[in-house]
Amino acid sequence: MTTAPPYGRVVAENDTKKRKVLFFTKSSDFEHDPVKRKGESPSLSETILRKIDGFEIVPTKDGRVFDNELTQYDAFFFFTSGNLIETGTDNCPPMSPRGKEALLAAIRDGKGFLGVHSASATFRSEGNGFETQEHPDPYIAMLGGEFISHGSQQQAQVKIVDPKFPGLQDSGETFCITEEWYSLKNFSKDIHVLLVLETEGMHDPDYRRPPFPIAWARIEGKGRVYYNAMGHRDDVWTSERFLAMLTGALSWVTRREHAKLVANLSRVTPGAWALPPKD
């Protein structure tokens, strides 16, 4: 039995099964503070995620995990960076090409995927970052967008496009926070935009462009995909707003909650394809 509360959101009743989520934080490029471990102590992001009821969070930086059986997981959560097939910055074992293919196949077959912040700076396109690619890396095509650059950390306004989506019900129409804002490109045309960065008044050339999406949801084969560009700062991770977003996103990608998706990129951010100046 399900109930359909306001806004068309559907919540499964009596669904007490704990979802198992692989939280992958390998950093082949820049390693962000929320995923850094101090010795055997868990990172801040691991600690935060383990507070969410109903999910078994399995954290790892070891890319060899994708060469093993992936059917045990309900979803994969990436806070990663760089080419994960390379050892890179954190010196943790990389993914294999076969492991990368297995991940993408698992998502197409129905597993969930959630990425935050530098998940969009993972498996980046080769060449000039300020150009769009007709055929980006398969991982980027799955995610639905790709990192270009970022300017200095600053306060900015975010517009909530879909307050019906799990985790966004109590966020209002807009909010302002300080964050390291990513400028993004290579948006999939089928994304359901959730959050839009209002670029007017921001400083640094990275944001000299019309408003563009910073969070969205999409379907990849049979799998559900969610991305949110927030998450650079510790105080974002410890905020109730971000925790609510992640809880809702985890519930959606693991099919505990459901939401109607509509491809709305061209309607809500018609200038999203206009990239910032190269200089």
C-alpha positions in Angstrom: 0.0 0.0 0.0 1.2 3.5 -0.8 0.0 7.0 0.2 0.1 9.9 -2.1 0.7 13.1 -0.1 0.6 16.6 -1.6 2.8 17.4 -4.6 2.4 14.0 -6.1 5.2 12.5 -4.0 4.6 8.7 -3.3 5.9 7.1 -0.2 6.0 3.3 0.2 4.4 2.3 3.5 5.8 -0.5 5.7 9.0 -0.6 3.7 11.5 -1.4 6.5 14.1 -3.1 4.3 17.5 -1.5 5.0 19.1 -0.4 1.7 22.8 -1.2 1.2 24.8 1.7 -0.3 28.4 1.6 -1.5 29.9 5.0 -0.6 33.0 5.4 -2.9 35.3 8.3 -2.1 38.5 7.6 -4.1 40.3 10.8 -5.1 42.5 10.4 -8.1 42.5 14.2 -8.3 41.9 16.7 -5.5 40.8 15.1 -2.2 38.1 17.1 -0.5 38.1 17.6 3.3 34.8 15.8 3.9 36.1 12.5 2.5 39.6 12.7 4.2 40.2 10.1 6.9 42.5 10.6 9.9 44.1 7.2 10.4 41.4 4.7 11.1 38.8 7.3 11.9 35.9 7.7 9.4 35.7 10.8 7.3 33.1 13.5 8.1 30.9 12.5 5.2 31.0 8.8 6.3 29.9 9.9 9.8 27.1 12.0 8.5 25.7 9.4 6.1 25.7 6.7 8.8 23.3 8.8 10.8 20.6 8.4 8.2 18.1 5.7 9.2 17.2 2.9 6.9 20.6 2.7 5.0 23.7 0.5 5.5 26.5 2.7 4.3 29.6 0.8 3.1 32.5 3.3 2.6 35.6 2.5 0.6 38.3 4.2 -1.4 39.4 0.9 -2.9 38.5 0.8 -6.6 38.9 -3.0 -6.7 35.5 -3.3 -5.1 33.9 -2.9 -8.6 35.6 -6.1 -9.8 33.5 -8.0 -7.2 29.8 -8.8 -7.0 27.8 -5.6 -7.2 24.3 -7.1 -6.9 24.6 -6.9 -3.1 24.2 -3.1 -3.3 21.0 -1.1 -3.8 22.9 2.0 -4.9 26.3 3.6 -5.4 27.2 7.0 -3.9 30.2 8.8 -5.4 32.2 11.7 -3.9 35.1 11.1 -6.1 37.5 13.0 -8.4 39.7 12.5 -11.4 40.3 9.5 -13.6 39.5 6.6 -11.2 41.4 4.1 -13.3 44.5 5.9 -12.2 45.9 5.7 -8.6 46.3 9.4 -8.4 46.3 11.6 -5.3 45.1 9.4 -2.5 47.3 6.4 -3.5 44.3 4.0 -3.0 43.8 1.2 -5.5 42.1 2.4 -8.7 39.1 1.0 -10.5 39.8 -1.3 -13.4 38.3 -0.6 -16.9 36.2 -3.8 -16.3 35.1 -2.4 -12.9 34.0 0.8 -14.5 32.0 -1.1 -17.1 30.4 -3.2 -14.4 29.3 -0.1 -12.5 27.6 1.4 -15.5 26.0 -1.9 -16.4 24.7 -2.3 -12.8 23.1 1.1 -13.0 21.5 0.4 -16.4 20.1 -2.8 -14.9 18.4 -1.0 -12.1 20.8 0.0 -9.3 20.7 3.6 -8.0 23.4 6.2 -8.3 24.0 9.3 -6.3 26.8 11.7 -6.9 27.8 14.9 -5.1 30.2 17.8 -5.8 33.3 16.4 -7.5 31.5 13.3 -8.8 31.0 15.6 -11.9 34.8 16.1 -12.0 35.3 12.4 -12.3 36.2 10.8 -15.7 36.2 14.3 -17.3 36.4 14.8 -21.0 39.8 15.3 -22.5 40.8 18.6 -24.1 39.4 22.1 -23.4 37.1 22.2 -20.5 35.3 25.2 -21.9 33.9 23.3 -24.9 30.9 20.9 -24.9 31.3 17.3 -26.1 28.8 15.6 -28.3 29.9 12.3 -26.9 31.3 12.7 -23.3 32.7 9.8 -21.3 30.1 7.1 -20.6 30.2 7.9 -16.9 29.5 11.6 -17.6 26.7 10.7 -19.9 25.2 8.5 -17.1 25.6 11.3 -14.5 24.0 14.0 -16.8 26.5 16.8 -16.5 30.2 17.6 -16.2 32.4 20.0 -14.2 34.2 22.9 -16.0 35.7 25.0 -13.3 34.9 26.9 -10.1 35.7 30.4 -8.8 36.2 31.5 -5.2 33.9 30.3 -2.5 31.0 32.8 -2.1 27.4 33.1 -1.1 24.9 32.6 -3.8 21.2 32.0 -4.3 19.8 28.7 -5.3 16.3 28.3 -6.8 14.3 25.1 -6.0 12.6 24.0 -9.2 10.8 20.9 -7.8 9.6 21.2 -4.2 7.8 17.9 -4.7 11.1 15.9 -4.9 12.1 13.8 -1.8 14.3 15.9 0.5 13.2 19.3 -0.9 9.7 19.6 0.6 10.8 22.0 3.4 13.4 24.1 1.6 11.1 26.9 0.3 11.5 28.5 -3.1 15.1 29.7 -2.7 18.0 29.6 -0.3 21.4 31.2 0.1 24.5 29.5 1.3 28.3 29.9 0.9 29.8 27.1 -1.2 32.4 26.3 -3.8 30.1 26.5 -6.7 30.8 24.4 -9.8 30.3 25.7 -13.3 28.9 22.8 -15.3 28.4 21.7 -18.9 27.5 18.6 -21.0 24.0 18.4 -19.6 21.9 15.5 -20.7 18.8 16.8 -22.3 16.6 14.4 -20.3 17.5 15.6 -16.9 14.8 16.7 -14.4 16.3 19.8 -12.9 15.9 20.2 -9.2 18.1 23.1 -8.2 19.3 26.1 -10.2 22.2 28.4 -9.4 21.2 32.0 -9.8 24.4 33.5 -11.3 23.4 37.2 -11.3 25.6 39.1 -8.9 28.2 36.3 -8.4 31.9 37.3 -8.9 34.6 35.4 -10.9 34.3 34.7 -14.6 33.3 31.1 -14.0 29.8 32.3 -13.3 29.5 34.8 -16.1 26.7 32.8 -17.7 22.9 32.4 -17.4 21.5 30.4 -14.5 22.2 26.6 -14.8 21.3 23.4 -13.0 23.3 22.3 -10.0 21.1 19.3 -9.0 19.0 17.0 -11.0 17.6 13.5 -11.4 17.4 11.3 -14.4 16.8 7.7 -15.5 19.6 5.5 -16.9 18.2 2.4 -18.4 16.3 0.9 -15.4 18.4 2.8 -12.8 17.8 6.1 -11.0 20.5 8.7 -11.0 20.8 11.8 -8.8 23.5 14.5 -8.8 24.0 17.5 -6.5 27.0 19.9 -7.0 27.0 20.9 -3.4 29.2 19.3 -0.8 32.6 21.0 -0.8 32.5 22.5 2.6 32.2 20.8 6.0 29.5 23.1 7.1 27.4 22.2 4.1 27.7 18.5 5.1 26.7 19.3 8.7 23.7 21.4 7.7 20.1 20.1 8.1 19.3 21.2 4.6 22.0 19.1 2.9 21.2 16.1 5.1 17.5 16.3 4.1 18.5 16.5 0.4 20.8 13.4 0.7 18.2 11.5 2.7 15.6 12.2 0.0 18.0 11.4 -2.8 19.0 8.1 -1.2 15.4 7.2 -0.7 14.6 8.0 -4.3 17.5 6.2 -6.0 16.8 3.1 -3.8 13.1 3.2 -4.6 11.9 3.8 -1.1 10.3 6.9 -2.4 9.1 7.9 -5.9 8.7 11.1 -7.8 7.5 12.1 -11.3 10.4 13.2 -13.5 10.0 15.5 -16.5 12.8 16.6 -18.8 12.8 20.3 -18.0 16.3 21.6 -18.8 15.3 23.8 -21.8 12.3 25.2 -19.9 13.8 26.1 -16.5 17.3 26.9 -17.6 17.1 27.9 -21.3 20.6 29.4 -21.2 22.3 26.4 -19.6 24.3 25.7 -22.7 26.0 29.1 -22.7 29.4 28.5 -21.2 31.5 31.1 -19.3 34.4 32.9 -21.0 37.7 31.0 -21.3 39.7 33.8 -19.7 
